[in-house]
């Protein structure tokens, strides 16, 4: 028989607030329920079989998508978990959302489901109107252009290429490339293959392609054995919490990092063409900085003539409480490019017209996006609008963060640095071992949640994650912390 997990909340967690978001369309289960340990025997058998033809060690469990619903994922062993992982923050509107299912049930979409076109050469009829009504309808302010891609890594990789191309076109002053440039680029030599660079930050994660890996600095295993470009790296602010008690230190910390960026840029004015940064360093530990920091950083890039790229692959599409997390910065000058993927279902980057190459085939591949993913984005945007999902992310995120802070206050030796924006909430455990033990304990209580950084637990639910789901998580988290601390005392 299934073990229904309704964890009894302890003191300190208030009842959930109301949210304008209605119930999940077509309903969802009331709570987690476990049949076996997770992963269970069926998942473990499948993992062993998979290991025969590819690495399966990263697999958590195999999912039964037909039985999963709303905020609850069901595995092949019949275990139902509250999902705060959401497929690495990429499942926007829950499992089996009827609006998403309709995309594939609608006969009018059949031709796009059956034919995957080479969009750069032969886009389908109605493509322009569909792009305008979806991806361009939520374009960040000041970025009228969009280039669709396949995933977050290739969105960033091609944004880098667009920056390099624009920088060289700017240097040439409108003249076409000369014969020496054309010939030398064919053998990877200067001047046709110039020594240009992208400035990135320690702790960043921007993907696993070659250029992206050179700007990724979160875990060594991502980069080991792969050649990298010798590109500059600056320090990302390491803020102290609570913010209200560390105003002076954090202001000085951010000023130090900004000074370092300016010094790096001034030392290589002809080489550094662009700078990339995440609104929240997700994989690197859910590291935050203030809006003032990002505004100053944007101004430094403007002053130095360096293109400013914002990586919204994980933070975009509403989870922060803004559709784009960088909207909270209230920039005077918009970024030059904003990359996206994950919850958007389709990947790519928005940009200024300056980052559109003057010659064709400079930014190109066979698919140049995927019409089916744009159909899915239509469903996502409908849900965001019709179900008040941005306001829900603000309300639920505020409640979630307050609850984690309350647990942290009871166990300051175990938890620290609770922080967040919308439902992108995180807290640090005392050690990596404590973090891993708490994540395991949460799974035995029917909650799946991911780690990041050295010892961080991060919340990455979908957009239909409401206050009642946050309460379920907080009760389970509090119970897990209490049990873990008691176990250490024995």
C-alpha positions as MATLAB code, in Angstrom:
seq = 'XXXXXXXXXXXXXXXXXXXXXXXXXXXXXXXXXXXXXXXXXXXXXXXXXXXXXXXXXXXXXXXXXXXXXXXXXXXXXXXXXXXXXXXXXXXXXXXXXXXXXXXXXXXXXXXXXXXXXXXXXXXXXXXXXXXXXXXXXXXXXXXXXXXXXXXXXXXXXXXXXXXXXXXXXXXXXXXXXXXXXXXXXXXXXXXXXXXXXXXXXXXXXXXXXXXXXXXXXXXXXXXXXXXXXXXXXXXXXXXXXXXXXXXXXXXXXXXXXXXXXXXXXXXXXXXXXXXXXXXXXXXXXXXXXXXXXXXXXXXXXXXXXXXXXXXXXXXXXXXXXXXXXXXXXXXXXXXXXXXXXXXXXXXXXXXXXXXXXXXXXXXXXXXXXXXXXXXXXXXXXXXXXXXXXXXXXXXXXXXXXXXXXXXXXXXXXXXXXXXXXXXXXXXXXXXXXXXXXXXXXXXXXXXXXXXXXXXXXXXXXXXXXXXXXXXXXXXXXXXXXXXXXXXXXX';
ca = [
       0.000    0.000    0.000;
       1.157    3.519   -0.710;
       2.551    5.498    2.172;
       0.687    8.834    2.030;
       3.015   11.530    3.267;
       1.204   14.316    5.034;
       4.000   15.649    7.209;
       2.856   17.261   10.433;
       4.185   20.818   10.548;
       6.094   22.003   13.580;
       5.941   25.424   15.189;
       7.052   28.508   13.275;
       5.553   27.891    9.822;
       2.479   30.104    9.308;
      -0.485   28.999    7.208;
      -0.123   29.693    3.478;
      -1.362   33.010    2.094;
      -3.935   33.314   -0.665;
      -2.845   33.600   -4.283;
      -4.729   34.848   -7.354;
      -3.637   31.665   -9.149;
      -6.549   29.194   -9.476;
      -6.148   25.496   -8.834;
      -4.132   23.535  -11.361;
      -6.365   23.048  -14.431;
      -7.981   19.569  -14.385;
      -6.788   19.019  -10.814;
      -3.779   17.359   -9.181;
      -3.068   15.059   -6.197;
      -3.308   16.460   -2.689;
       0.070   15.247   -1.437;
       3.065   12.992   -2.085;
       2.790    9.219   -1.663;
       5.610    6.666   -1.665;
       5.425    2.984   -2.589;
       9.170    2.224   -2.357;
      12.436    3.940   -1.706;
      13.508    6.439   -4.412;
      14.912    5.336   -6.761;
      12.876    2.129   -6.519;
      13.677   -1.317   -7.920;
      12.197   -0.646  -11.369;
      14.173    2.583  -11.777;
      17.364    0.903  -10.586;
      16.904   -1.946  -13.064;
      16.388    0.531  -15.908;
      19.430    2.524  -14.820;
      21.552   -0.631  -14.939;
      20.233   -1.461  -18.410;
      20.871    2.078  -19.621;
      24.421    1.977  -18.283;
      25.178   -0.699  -20.899;
      24.982    1.870  -23.710;
      25.464    5.273  -22.041;
      26.302    6.854  -18.711;
      23.246    6.623  -16.473;
      24.822    7.704  -13.185;
      23.131   11.111  -13.315;
      19.671    9.530  -13.580;
      17.577   10.102  -10.434;
      14.666    7.853  -11.416;
      12.569    7.061  -14.488;
       9.352    9.086  -14.810;
       5.869    7.816  -15.584;
       4.657   10.892  -17.441;
       1.126    9.556  -17.946;
       0.553    9.361  -14.188;
       2.364   12.581  -13.231;
       0.064   15.563  -12.681;
       0.485   19.215  -11.814;
       3.284   19.719   -9.296;
       3.624   15.988   -8.610;
       5.955   13.677  -10.505;
       5.320    9.910  -10.463;
       8.165    7.476  -11.114;
       7.976    4.007  -12.679;
       7.767    2.459   -9.195;
       4.597    4.418   -8.456;
       6.201    6.934   -6.088;
       4.577   10.369   -6.221;
       6.804   13.301   -5.233;
       6.313   17.042   -4.903;
       8.580   18.284   -7.684;
      10.831   21.247   -6.833;
      13.324   20.152   -9.493;
      11.048   20.458  -12.562;
      13.531   18.890  -14.958;
      16.377   21.292  -14.180;
      13.965   24.258  -14.023;
      12.619   23.567  -17.514;
       9.047   22.312  -16.894;
       7.039   25.550  -16.801;
       3.374   24.654  -16.268;
       3.409   21.275  -14.562;
       2.714   17.734  -15.670;
      -0.156   17.022  -18.077;
      -1.396   20.567  -18.135;
      -4.461   20.467  -20.437;
      -3.358   23.657  -22.212;
      -0.051   21.993  -23.101;
      -1.719   18.724  -24.110;
      -4.032   20.649  -26.420;
      -1.004   21.699  -28.459;
      -0.565   18.093  -29.519;
      -4.278   17.299  -29.783;
      -5.183   20.275  -31.966;
      -5.584   19.102  -35.603;
      -4.538   22.574  -36.753;
      -1.040   21.933  -35.424;
      -0.621   18.595  -37.201;
       1.419   19.894  -40.145;
       3.963   21.527  -37.827;
       4.156   18.375  -35.699;
       4.778   16.273  -38.800;
       7.365   18.485  -40.518;
      10.396   20.005  -38.859;
      11.500   22.718  -41.291;
      14.881   24.298  -41.885;
      13.612   27.602  -40.554;
      16.528   29.662  -41.842;
      15.760   28.643  -45.419;
      12.145   27.457  -45.623;
       9.959   28.729  -42.763;
       6.304   27.628  -42.794;
       3.374   29.823  -43.737;
       2.254   31.929  -40.799;
       5.674   31.743  -39.134;
       6.184   35.507  -38.828;
       2.812   36.075  -37.159;
       3.456   33.192  -34.767;
       6.878   34.532  -33.788;
       5.430   37.991  -33.215;
       2.552   36.683  -31.095;
       4.768   34.497  -28.914;
       8.484   35.031  -28.548;
       8.489   38.710  -29.545;
       5.422   39.471  -27.421;
       7.574   38.973  -24.293;
      10.797   40.479  -25.643;
      12.810   42.388  -23.025;
      12.465   46.138  -23.298;
      14.805   47.625  -25.903;
      15.567   44.341  -27.704;
      13.528   44.189  -30.930;
      15.333   41.240  -32.531;
      15.372   37.527  -31.735;
      17.462   34.614  -32.962;
      16.088   31.157  -32.208;
      18.372   28.245  -31.323;
      18.223   24.696  -29.978;
      19.257   24.881  -26.298;
      20.658   27.237  -23.678;
      24.267   26.397  -24.501;
      23.887   27.130  -28.209;
      21.938   30.292  -27.378;
      24.920   31.566  -25.392;
      27.467   30.243  -27.895;
      25.821   32.046  -30.780;
      25.324   35.215  -28.750;
      29.106   35.210  -28.275;
      29.548   34.830  -32.033;
      27.137   37.689  -32.672;
      29.145   39.878  -30.279;
      32.434   39.009  -31.960;
      31.031   39.628  -35.441;
      29.543   42.979  -34.385;
      32.802   44.024  -32.718;
      34.802   43.305  -35.857;
      32.256   44.961  -38.127;
      32.453   48.001  -35.872;
      36.256   48.021  -36.136;
      36.110   47.723  -39.937;
      33.861   50.775  -40.047;
      31.556   49.357  -42.687;
      34.168   48.076  -45.129;
      33.907   44.433  -46.259;
      36.500   41.924  -45.019;
      39.706   41.992  -47.065;
      41.499   39.094  -48.714;
      43.949   38.647  -45.846;
      41.116   38.348  -43.328;
      39.232   35.878  -45.521;
      42.281   33.699  -46.124;
      43.639   33.724  -42.558;
      40.325   32.740  -40.944;
      40.354   29.522  -42.975;
      43.441   28.356  -41.067;
      42.371   29.833  -37.688;
      44.909   32.657  -37.838;
      44.778   36.406  -37.267;
      43.557   38.812  -38.532;
      40.603   36.788  -39.841;
      40.364   34.807  -36.568;
      41.009   37.605  -34.062;
      41.960   37.135  -30.419;
      38.644   38.305  -29.008;
      37.315   37.419  -25.557;
      34.196   37.241  -23.395;
      34.539   38.295  -19.748;
      32.729   36.009  -17.306;
      32.523   35.483  -13.548;
      33.769   32.923  -11.060;
      30.872   30.626  -10.138;
      29.110   31.129  -13.475;
      27.481   28.425  -15.564;
      26.734   29.241  -19.204;
      26.707   25.797  -20.823;
      28.938   23.017  -22.097;
      29.894   23.987  -25.654;
      33.497   25.069  -26.189;
      32.940   28.817  -25.935;
      30.395   28.399  -23.151;
      32.752   26.148  -21.186;
      35.372   28.885  -21.256;
      32.872   31.113  -19.453;
      31.660   28.374  -17.071;
      33.353   28.221  -13.659;
      30.991   26.352  -11.344;
      32.385   22.796  -11.196;
      35.705   21.395  -12.401;
      34.097   18.222  -13.745;
      32.284   20.300  -16.370;
      35.584   21.551  -17.806;
      38.108   18.808  -17.118;
      40.045   17.506  -20.180;
      38.396   19.990  -22.573;
      40.500   22.748  -24.171;
      39.475   26.245  -23.151;
      39.977   29.779  -24.362;
      42.215   31.971  -22.223;
      39.459   34.448  -21.449;
      39.311   36.741  -18.397;
      37.306   35.969  -15.250;
      36.130   38.414  -12.590;
      34.810   37.742   -9.091;
      31.072   37.690   -8.501;
      29.982   39.369   -5.231;
      29.789   37.073   -2.231;
      27.031   38.706   -0.209;
      26.442   38.207    3.481;
      22.977   37.540    4.877;
      20.654   38.794    6.131;
      21.060   41.686    3.721;
      19.666   44.270    6.125;
      22.390   43.472    8.667;
      25.265   43.560    6.176;
      24.622   46.662    4.096;
      28.109   48.140    4.474;
      29.989   44.905    3.827;
      27.895   44.029    0.782;
      28.241   47.509   -0.673;
      32.025   47.269   -0.336;
      32.052   43.735   -1.755;
      30.131   44.779   -4.846;
      32.284   47.883   -5.309;
      35.413   45.701   -5.178;
      34.032   43.375   -7.852;
      33.004   46.278  -10.071;
      36.466   47.817   -9.749;
      38.003   44.495  -10.785;
      35.772   44.323  -13.867;
      36.707   47.850  -14.890;
      40.396   47.088  -14.397;
      40.177   43.912  -16.514;
      38.368   45.733  -19.308;
      40.765   48.668  -19.271;
      43.758   46.310  -19.552;
      42.466   44.747  -22.810;
      40.292   47.278  -24.633;
      40.771   45.723  -28.058;
      40.345   42.086  -27.007;
      37.365   41.901  -24.655;
      34.277   42.274  -26.809;
      31.561   41.134  -24.445;
      30.620   40.348  -20.859;
      28.105   37.686  -19.783;
      26.400   37.376  -16.418;
      23.459   35.534  -14.838;
      20.879   37.440  -12.758;
      21.310   34.605  -10.230;
      24.317   32.311  -10.462;
      22.240   29.145  -10.348;
      24.557   26.144  -10.787;
      27.319   28.027   -8.979;
      25.327   28.223   -5.733;
      22.343   30.547   -6.249;
      24.511   33.620   -5.780;
      22.774   36.997   -5.883;
      23.840   40.607   -6.318;
      21.935   43.858   -5.863;
      20.196   45.790   -8.653;
      22.736   48.577   -8.019;
      25.558   46.166   -8.848;
      24.003   45.204  -12.177;
      23.203   48.817  -13.064;
      26.815   49.825  -12.376;
      28.088   46.827  -14.328;
      25.935   47.756  -17.293;
      27.295   51.324  -17.173;
      30.887   50.082  -17.098;
      30.233   48.006  -20.222;
      28.646   51.010  -21.928;
      31.603   53.218  -21.032;
      34.104   50.637  -22.309;
      32.215   49.753  -25.499;
      31.757   46.150  -24.330;
      28.587   44.244  -25.250;
      26.509   43.255  -22.205;
      24.918   39.788  -22.332;
      22.430   38.620  -19.693;
      22.012   34.848  -19.420;
      18.342   34.252  -18.496;
      18.362   30.564  -19.460;
      17.374   29.513  -15.921;
      15.857   32.722  -14.536;
      13.614   33.691  -17.459;
       9.876   33.038  -17.935;
       8.448   34.169  -14.638;
       9.884   32.191  -11.727;
      11.624   35.266  -10.276;
       8.320   37.138  -10.059;
       9.239   39.150  -13.163;
       8.986   37.591  -16.587;
      12.690   38.376  -16.982;
      14.705   38.508  -13.761;
      16.804   41.423  -15.024;
      13.662   43.585  -15.124;
      14.141   44.016  -11.370;
      17.369   45.934  -12.050;
      15.503   48.804  -13.787;
      18.373   49.426  -16.200;
      18.655   52.809  -17.898;
      20.195   51.077  -20.924;
      18.951   47.601  -21.850;
      21.348   44.686  -22.286;
      22.752   44.120  -25.760;
      21.566   40.500  -25.649;
      19.430   38.302  -23.396;
      19.654   34.530  -23.810;
      16.832   32.131  -22.932;
      15.781   28.472  -22.916;
      14.386   26.030  -20.301;
      10.885   27.228  -19.254;
      10.565   29.060  -22.565;
      10.624   25.604  -24.236;
      12.532   27.117  -27.151;
      16.016   28.609  -26.956;
      17.678   31.640  -28.444;
      18.625   35.198  -27.705;
      17.070   38.615  -27.980;
      19.357   41.397  -29.134;
      19.690   44.894  -30.477;
      19.798   45.416  -34.231;
      23.535   46.024  -33.923;
      24.034   42.330  -33.120;
      22.338   41.147  -36.319;
      25.178   40.389  -38.781;
      25.162   42.328  -42.036;
      25.972   39.166  -44.033;
      23.841   36.050  -44.100;
      24.807   32.574  -42.821;
      26.938   34.105  -40.042;
      24.599   32.791  -37.308;
      23.021   29.644  -38.694;
      22.242   25.937  -38.360;
      19.866   23.461  -39.970;
      16.865   23.946  -37.672;
      17.184   27.515  -36.328;
      14.639   26.697  -33.646;
      11.641   24.373  -33.616;
       8.032   25.325  -34.466;
       6.681   22.682  -32.077;
       8.465   24.354  -29.160;
       6.936   27.680  -30.188;
       3.515   26.028  -30.048;
       4.355   24.924  -26.519;
       5.426   28.469  -25.647;
       1.981   29.682  -26.763;
       0.475   27.427  -24.106;
       2.958   28.628  -21.484;
       2.266   32.306  -22.180;
      -1.488   31.684  -22.067;
      -1.098   30.117  -18.622;
       1.137   32.934  -17.371;
      -1.484   35.488  -18.366;
      -4.733   33.659  -17.602;
      -3.659   32.154  -14.263;
      -1.758   35.165  -12.780;
       1.438   33.128  -12.562;
       3.800   36.097  -12.167;
       1.889   37.402   -9.160;
       1.708   33.874   -7.794;
       5.500   33.532   -8.052;
       5.897   36.722   -6.016;
       3.410   35.685   -3.307;
       4.532   32.063   -3.112;
       8.209   32.997   -3.228;
       7.824   35.475   -0.393;
       6.057   32.861    1.740;
       8.607   30.183    0.836;
      11.558   32.403    1.755;
       9.989   33.515    5.038;
       9.347   29.885    5.945;
      12.922   28.833    5.215;
      14.194   31.791    7.231;
      12.033   30.676   10.169;
      13.530   27.179   10.048;
      17.001   28.694    9.650;
      16.422   30.848   12.748;
      15.664   27.701   14.774;
      18.759   25.884   13.466;
      21.434   28.532   12.771;
      24.201   25.950   13.078;
      22.714   23.892   10.262;
      21.233   26.468    7.849;
      22.387   29.893    6.696;
      22.028   32.528    3.990;
      18.382   32.026    3.019;
      17.824   34.105   -0.105;
      15.687   34.286   -3.183;
      13.753   36.067   -5.909;
      10.243   34.791   -6.514;
      10.272   31.010   -6.150;
      14.001   30.881   -7.016;
      14.792   30.400   -3.330;
      17.867   28.780   -1.779;
      19.546   28.113    1.564;
      23.009   26.830    2.515;
      23.579   23.816    4.732;
      26.489   23.743    7.162;
      28.511   21.292    5.038;
      28.160   19.508    1.686;
      27.448   16.301    3.631;
      24.641   17.960    5.572;
      23.164   19.300    2.329;
      23.218   15.867    0.702;
      21.685   14.252    3.797;
      18.860   16.803    3.850;
      18.092   16.285    0.157;
      17.964   12.517    0.746;
      15.748   13.035    3.790;
      13.406   15.217    1.749;
      13.115   12.527   -0.887;
      12.068    9.996    1.761;
       9.382   12.539    2.692;
       8.147   12.752   -0.887;
       9.942   15.915   -2.034;
      12.428   16.086   -4.917;
      14.681   19.135   -4.794;
      18.088   19.842   -6.365;
      21.451   20.912   -4.946;
      23.854   23.488   -6.342;
      27.164   25.061   -5.381;
      29.107   23.517   -2.515;
      26.366   23.084    0.086;
      23.243   24.790   -1.273;
      19.672   23.513   -1.554;
      17.725   25.367   -4.248;
      14.028   25.455   -5.059;
      13.173   25.191   -8.759;
       9.437   24.439   -8.982;
       7.163   25.129  -11.926;
       4.960   28.194  -12.255;
       1.845   26.465  -10.826;
       3.684   25.950   -7.530;
       1.476   27.825   -5.070;
       1.426   28.633   -1.367;
      -0.151   25.289   -0.414;
       2.683   23.458   -2.177;
       5.209   25.694   -0.431;
       3.599   24.774    2.893;
       3.951   21.075    2.101;
       7.608   21.592    1.292;
       8.278   23.696    4.387;
       6.690   21.116    6.681;
       8.750   18.348    5.078;
      11.926   20.462    5.183;
      11.445   21.375    8.821;
      10.843   17.729    9.701;
      13.958   16.690    7.771;
      16.120   19.315    9.494;
      14.846   18.368   12.961;
      15.478   14.666   12.313;
      18.927   15.319   10.888;
      20.012   17.494   13.801;
      18.673   14.956   16.318;
      20.507   12.183   14.498;
      23.782   14.097   14.689;
      23.325   14.541   18.450;
      23.128   10.799   19.103;
];
